[in-house]
Amino acid sequence: MRSLLLLLAALPAMLQAQPVVQLSAGMHLIRAEVAADMATRSRGLMFRKSLAPNAGMVFVFDEASQHCMWMKNTLIPLSVAFVDEAGLIINIEDMAPQTEDTHCAKRPARYALEMDRGWFASRGIKPGTKLGGIDKLRP
């Protein structure tokens, strides 16, 4: 019962539209929902059944650090690119749905971009690629 009450209390925030930013990786455009506070970063893409083509979520962290991601309550397989302050991809990790395995940045990252699993690889996007539009995420 308590869990149900907590879920109902959080429902209005869950239904609010996330801010969206357009990013690019080379010639590829990305429509990324922005997760810039603790609540949206914690929720991430949980409970989603699919993503639109070229859509994902960009996590904006308060500071550059060796952040880690997991897939608890996430129903779809994802790839995550950890990105530094300049917009350069540090490393890309594939993540299996509904697991609590951690996937971490190999060096301090300011951002993480989650897309459908294989999105980066199928477009030849690798560590060292610069993401365009990151400057829109800075305060």
Phi and psi in degrees as a GROMACS rama.xvg file:
@    title "Ramachandran Plot"
@    xaxis  label "Phi"
@    yaxis  label "Psi"
@TYPE xy
-62.1206  -40.3976  ARG-2
-62.4875  -39.5756  SER-3
-63.5636  -42.2297  LEU-4
-64.163  -40.3098  LEU-5
-64.9199  -40.7992  LEU-6
-63.4698  -43.5457  LEU-7
-64.6613  -36.8101  LEU-8
-67.4704  -33.0621  ALA-9
-85.4734  -12.7318  ALA-10
-54.6595  -46.6601  LEU-11
-56.802  -41.8176  PRO-12
-66.9943  -35.8032  ALA-13
-68.7616  -28.5334  MET-14
-86.5211  -12.9641  LEU-15
-67.145  140.994  GLN-16
-68.436  135.314  ALA-17
-75.1413  144.503  GLN-18
-61.4666  150.051  PRO-19
-126.436  142.459  VAL-20
-129.398  147.278  VAL-21
-95.2843  123.987  GLN-22
-114.671  168.982  LEU-23
-142.218  149.76  SER-24
-130.654  101.711  ALA-25
62.3248  -128.424  GLY-26
-86.7353  -0.717385  MET-27
-91.4093  123.68  HIS-28
-90.2093  143.359  LEU-29
-127.505  130.919  ILE-30
-101.228  105.612  ARG-31
-113.857  123.693  ALA-32
-68.6445  144.365  GLU-33
-102.254  123.938  VAL-34
-112.049  95.7632  ALA-35
-114.066  -0.666017  ALA-36
-127.225  169.098  ASP-37
-57.6967  -41.1531  MET-38
-64.32  -47.0824  ALA-39
-73.4921  -33.4609  THR-40
-67.0311  -38.4056  ARG-41
-66.7809  -37.5495  SER-42
-78.2316  -40.0579  ARG-43
49.9797  -131.508  GLY-44
-102.454  23.713  LEU-45
-55.7372  142.247  MET-46
69.5507  1.64781  PHE-47
-73.0724  142.812  ARG-48
-97.5432  -16.3339  LYS-49
-165.73  168.179  SER-50
-123.727  146.47  LEU-51
-66.6946  157.236  ALA-52
-56.8887  137.556  PRO-53
59.6091  25.2592  ASN-54
-113.272  151.108  ALA-55
-165.1  -158.616  GLY-56
-137.222  132.284  MET-57
-105.834  127.517  VAL-58
-97.0642  124.91  PHE-59
-107.419  113.921  VAL-60
-92.2639  153.672  PHE-61
-63.9992  -29.4291  ASP-62
-151.592  157.7  GLU-63
-70.8006  128.839  ALA-64
-160.382  174.084  SER-65
-85.3149  73.6323  GLN-66
-68.4804  152  HIS-67
-126.902  151.554  CYS-68
-122.643  158.875  MET-69
-144.09  177.234  TRP-70
-123.129  23.8325  MET-71
-55.5041  129.497  LYS-72
60.7337  17.9645  ASN-73
-100.666  122.158  THR-74
-89.6551  -16.1358  LEU-75
-114.849  144.806  ILE-76
-70.071  139.185  PRO-77
-132.721  159.33  LEU-78
-115.371  142.436  SER-79
-121.516  131.834  VAL-80
-106.417  123.351  ALA-81
-88.2771  134.526  PHE-82
-129.489  138.193  VAL-83
-86.641  179.989  ASP-84
-58.1439  -30.9823  GLU-85
-84.009  -5.91007  ALA-86
94.6071  6.81158  GLY-87
-85.184  133.738  LEU-88
-70.8497  126.992  ILE-89
-85.1092  -56.1423  ILE-90
-154.904  160.315  ASN-91
-125.425  132.541  ILE-92
-125.375  138.998  GLU-93
-90.6482  139.09  ASP-94
-127.75  134.044  MET-95
-85.9314  144.861  ALA-96
-64.527  152.199  PRO-97
52.5421  44.0502  GLN-98
-123.91  162.115  THR-99
-112.36  19.0064  GLU-100
-65.7988  141.294  ASP-101
-95.0108  144.519  THR-102
-128.747  117.228  HIS-103
-119.121  154.569  CYS-104
-67.2819  142.471  ALA-105
-79.8233  -14.7922  LYS-106
-153.779  172.067  ARG-107
-53.5333  129.718  PRO-108
-121.364  146.002  ALA-109
-100.478  -22.0696  ARG-110
-137.473  158.631  TYR-111
-137.963  134.407  ALA-112
-116.997  115.441  LEU-113
-98.4815  131.587  GLU-114
-135.796  169.78  MET-115
-51.6542  143.567  ASP-116
-58.8513  131.341  ARG-117
92.034  -7.20447  GLY-118
-57.9797  -48.1009  TRP-119
-65.0802  -49.1343  PHE-120
-61.2808  -41.1889  ALA-121
-68.3005  -15.297  SER-122
-109.383  6.76217  ARG-123
70.5804  21.9343  GLY-124
-87.9206  124.893  ILE-125
-132.16  170.291  LYS-126
-52.8794  139.58  PRO-127
99.8398  -18.5206  GLY-128
-67.4595  137.301  THR-129
-94.4841  129.955  LYS-130
-87.0368  130.395  LEU-131
-84.9763  149.744  GLY-132
93.1971  -6.74976  GLY-133
-59.2099  -33.4031  ILE-134
-59.8612  -22.2115  ASP-135
-70.3062  -16.7001  LYS-136
-92.3405  -11.3607  LEU-137
-76.9904  141.928  ARG-138
